[in-house]
Amino acid sequence: MDSTWDDLVGSALLGTERRRPTGLVGDAEEAAAGLLDAAAGGVVRRRAGVRPAVAGERPAVAPADRRPQLPGPARHRLGTLLADRIGDGGRGRRGGRTESGRVVAPVVGRRAK
């Protein structure tokens, strides 16, 4: 297939029924699959021979964190959120449920006193 990149992009935007790239045969479904194959090949050709960028300088080491440790309940909640396990075996969304099964923790709605 010798379709140009612009030809492939145009066919992808308009659809293979309205604009079929050169060399694609078959019905619309086969042409769509052929278009994806041709686009994948086009990307490989465009990237071939391109050298990776030179790595920049590493950032400096961060200063020591002198903030106090989190209180126990906050530390537990943070650990639960980061572990992506919420009391129900991980079936909930990340941070979506508390251990009691509530969608939002009860302390979220309370005003700070």
Backbone as numpy.savetxt, mean C-alpha at the origin, in Angstrom:
# Nx Ny Nz CAx CAy CAz Cx Cy Cz
5.00 -7.97 -30.45 4.15 -6.80 -30.45 5.04 -5.57 -30.45
4.73 -4.60 -31.32 5.52 -3.39 -31.38 4.69 -2.15 -31.11
3.88 -2.19 -30.07 3.10 -1.02 -29.68 4.00 -0.05 -28.92
3.80 1.22 -29.16 4.55 2.21 -28.40 3.89 2.39 -27.04
4.64 2.99 -26.12 4.11 3.20 -24.77 2.86 4.08 -24.82
2.88 5.14 -25.64 1.72 6.03 -25.74 0.50 5.29 -26.28
0.72 4.38 -27.20 -0.37 3.57 -27.74 -0.98 2.69 -26.65
-0.13 2.11 -25.82 -0.62 1.27 -24.72 -1.39 2.09 -23.69
-0.88 3.26 -23.35 -1.55 4.12 -22.38 -2.90 4.57 -22.92
-2.94 4.95 -24.19 -4.20 5.37 -24.80 -5.23 4.26 -24.79
-4.81 3.05 -25.09 -5.74 1.91 -25.07 -6.21 1.61 -23.66
-5.33 1.76 -22.69 -5.72 1.51 -21.30 -6.74 2.55 -20.84
-6.58 3.78 -21.27 -7.51 4.84 -20.87 -8.86 4.72 -21.56
-8.85 4.39 -22.85 -10.10 4.33 -23.62 -10.75 2.96 -23.60
-9.98 1.94 -23.31 -10.50 0.58 -23.34 -10.15 -0.09 -24.66
-9.95 -1.39 -24.62 -9.52 -2.11 -25.82 -10.64 -2.25 -26.85
-11.90 -2.06 -26.45 -12.99 -2.10 -27.44 -12.98 -0.84 -28.30
-12.60 0.29 -27.72 -12.61 1.55 -28.45 -11.29 1.82 -29.15
-10.20 1.38 -28.56 -8.88 1.63 -29.15 -7.99 0.44 -28.88
-7.84 -0.38 -29.87 -7.04 -1.60 -29.73 -5.60 -1.32 -30.19
-4.62 -1.59 -29.34 -3.22 -1.37 -29.76 -2.83 -2.29 -30.91
-1.86 -1.87 -31.66 -1.36 -2.65 -32.78 -0.86 -4.00 -32.30
-1.26 -5.05 -32.96 -0.75 -6.38 -32.65 -1.59 -7.17 -31.68
-2.58 -6.57 -31.04 -3.44 -7.32 -30.12 -4.58 -7.94 -30.90
-4.78 -9.24 -30.72 -5.86 -9.95 -31.42 -6.80 -10.57 -30.40
-7.95 -11.01 -30.86 -8.91 -11.67 -29.98 -10.03 -10.73 -29.57
-10.92 -11.26 -28.74 -12.04 -10.44 -28.27 -11.55 -9.42 -27.23
-12.48 -8.65 -26.69 -12.11 -7.57 -25.77 -11.40 -8.09 -24.53
-11.85 -9.22 -24.00 -11.22 -9.77 -22.79 -9.79 -10.22 -23.08
-9.59 -10.89 -24.21 -8.24 -11.32 -24.59 -7.36 -10.11 -24.88
-7.94 -9.09 -25.50 -7.17 -7.89 -25.80 -6.77 -7.17 -24.52
-7.66 -7.16 -23.52 -7.34 -6.53 -22.25 -6.18 -7.26 -21.56
-6.22 -8.59 -21.59 -5.12 -9.36 -21.00 -3.83 -9.11 -21.78
-3.93 -9.05 -23.09 -2.76 -8.75 -23.92 -2.21 -7.36 -23.65
-3.11 -6.42 -23.40 -2.69 -5.06 -23.08 -1.88 -5.04 -21.78
-2.36 -5.77 -20.77 -1.61 -5.84 -19.51 -0.25 -6.48 -19.71
-0.19 -7.54 -20.51 1.10 -8.18 -20.79 2.04 -7.22 -21.51
1.50 -6.51 -22.50 2.32 -5.56 -23.26 2.80 -4.43 -22.37
1.94 -3.96 -21.47 2.34 -2.88 -20.55 3.44 -3.36 -19.61
3.31 -4.59 -19.11 4.35 -5.14 -18.23 5.68 -5.22 -18.97
5.64 -5.69 -20.21 6.86 -5.74 -21.02 7.42 -4.35 -21.28
6.53 -3.39 -21.51 6.95 -2.01 -21.75 7.65 -1.41 -20.54
7.14 -1.72 -19.36 7.77 -1.21 -18.13 9.18 -1.79 -17.99
9.31 -3.07 -18.26 10.63 -3.71 -18.17 11.59 -3.07 -19.17
11.12 -2.83 -20.40 11.99 -2.19 -21.40 12.38 -0.78 -20.98
11.43 -0.04 -20.40 11.73 1.33 -19.99 12.73 1.38 -18.85
12.68 0.39 -17.96 13.57 0.38 -16.79 14.90 -0.31 -17.06
14.99 -1.04 -18.14 16.21 -1.80 -18.43 17.39 -0.84 -18.60
18.46 -1.15 -17.96 19.67 -0.36 -18.09 19.71 0.88 -17.22
18.64 1.16 -16.50 18.65 2.33 -15.63 19.39 1.97 -14.35
20.36 2.78 -14.01 21.13 2.51 -12.80 20.39 3.06 -11.58
20.49 2.35 -10.45 19.83 2.86 -9.24 20.51 4.15 -8.77
19.75 4.97 -8.11 20.29 6.24 -7.60 21.34 5.97 -6.52
22.25 6.90 -6.38 23.28 6.80 -5.35 22.63 7.09 -4.00
22.94 6.27 -3.02 22.36 6.46 -1.69 22.88 7.75 -1.07
21.99 8.44 -0.39 22.36 9.68 0.29 23.07 9.39 1.61
23.43 10.45 2.28 24.11 10.32 3.56 23.12 9.85 4.62
23.58 8.99 5.51 22.70 8.50 6.58 22.41 9.62 7.56
21.19 9.63 8.11 20.89 10.66 9.12 21.68 10.42 10.40
21.87 11.47 11.16 22.59 11.36 12.43 21.78 10.54 13.42
22.47 10.00 14.41 21.81 9.20 15.44 20.90 10.12 16.25
19.70 9.66 16.54 18.74 10.46 17.31 19.21 10.59 18.75
18.93 11.72 19.39 19.33 11.88 20.79 18.53 10.93 21.67
19.05 10.67 22.86 18.36 9.77 23.80 17.01 10.35 24.18
16.01 9.50 24.33 14.66 9.92 24.70 14.58 10.00 26.22
14.41 11.18 26.76 14.41 11.38 28.20 13.00 11.51 28.77
12.00 11.23 27.95 10.62 11.32 28.46 10.35 10.16 29.42
9.41 10.37 30.38 9.10 9.29 31.32 8.39 8.13 30.61
8.45 6.96 31.23 7.78 5.78 30.69 6.27 6.00 30.69
5.58 5.31 29.79 4.12 5.38 29.76 3.53 4.73 31.00
2.37 5.20 31.46 1.68 4.50 32.55 1.26 3.11 32.08
1.04 2.20 33.02 0.73 0.81 32.71 -0.39 0.61 31.70
-1.59 1.20 31.89 -2.67 0.99 30.92 -2.33 1.50 29.52
-1.66 2.64 29.44 -1.28 3.17 28.14 -0.25 2.28 27.47
0.70 1.77 28.25 1.71 0.87 27.72 1.07 -0.41 27.19
0.07 -0.93 27.94 -0.64 -2.13 27.50 -1.40 -1.87 26.20
-2.10 -0.73 26.13 -2.87 -0.40 24.92 -1.95 -0.24 23.72
-0.85 0.46 23.90 0.10 0.65 22.81 0.67 -0.69 22.35
1.02 -1.54 23.30 1.52 -2.87 22.94 0.49 -3.67 22.16
-0.78 -3.55 22.56 -1.85 -4.26 21.85 -1.99 -3.73 20.43
-1.96 -2.41 20.27 -2.10 -1.83 18.93 -0.93 -2.22 18.03
0.27 -2.17 18.57 1.44 -2.49 17.76 1.54 -3.98 17.43
1.03 -4.82 18.32 1.09 -6.26 18.08 0.01 -6.70 17.11
-0.96 -5.81 16.82 -2.06 -6.12 15.90 -2.89 -7.29 16.40
-2.90 -7.49 17.71 -3.75 -8.51 18.34 -4.63 -7.80 19.35
-5.91 -7.94 19.19 -6.86 -7.30 20.09 -7.67 -8.39 20.73
-7.53 -8.69 21.96 -8.24 -9.65 22.77 -9.10 -10.70 22.10
-9.52 -10.54 20.87 -10.40 -11.51 20.22 -9.65 -12.38 19.22
-8.39 -12.58 19.42 -7.63 -13.45 18.53 -7.19 -12.77 17.25
-7.23 -11.45 17.20 -6.76 -10.74 16.03 -7.78 -10.61 14.93
-9.06 -10.92 15.22 -10.07 -10.83 14.16 -10.48 -9.39 13.89
-10.25 -8.49 14.84 -10.67 -7.10 14.67 -9.69 -6.34 13.79
-10.12 -5.16 13.39 -9.22 -4.30 12.63 -8.11 -3.81 13.54
-7.06 -3.34 12.98 -5.94 -2.84 13.77 -6.42 -1.71 14.66
-6.41 -1.93 15.95 -6.84 -0.91 16.88 -8.32 -0.64 16.87
-9.09 -1.47 16.19 -10.50 -1.20 16.03 -11.35 -1.58 17.22
-10.89 -2.49 18.06 -11.70 -2.94 19.20 -10.83 -3.02 20.45
-11.47 -2.83 21.58 -10.78 -2.98 22.85 -10.91 -4.42 23.30
-10.30 -4.74 24.43 -10.38 -6.10 24.95 -11.81 -6.50 25.28
-12.66 -5.52 25.63 -14.06 -5.82 25.96 -14.92 -5.98 24.71
-14.36 -5.76 23.54 -15.11 -5.90 22.30 -15.74 -4.61 21.82
-15.59 -3.53 22.59 -16.15 -2.25 22.17 -15.34 -1.71 21.00
-16.03 -0.99 20.12 -15.35 -0.44 18.96 -14.41 0.69 19.36
-14.81 1.52 20.32 -13.98 2.62 20.78 -13.79 2.47 22.28
-12.59 2.70 22.73 -12.32 2.59 24.17 -13.19 3.57 24.94
-13.72 3.18 26.11 -14.63 4.06 26.85 -13.98 5.35 27.32
-12.66 5.38 27.45 -12.01 6.60 27.93 -11.91 7.65 26.84
-12.09 7.28 25.59 -11.93 8.23 24.50 -12.99 9.33 24.58
-14.23 8.96 24.94 -15.30 9.93 24.98 -15.34 10.78 26.24
-14.58 10.44 27.24 -14.59 11.19 28.51 -13.78 12.47 28.38
-14.24 13.48 29.08 -13.50 14.74 29.10 -12.35 14.63 30.10
-11.26 15.27 29.78 -10.14 15.32 30.72 -10.51 16.24 31.86
-10.26 15.80 33.08 -10.61 16.61 34.26 -9.39 17.27 34.83
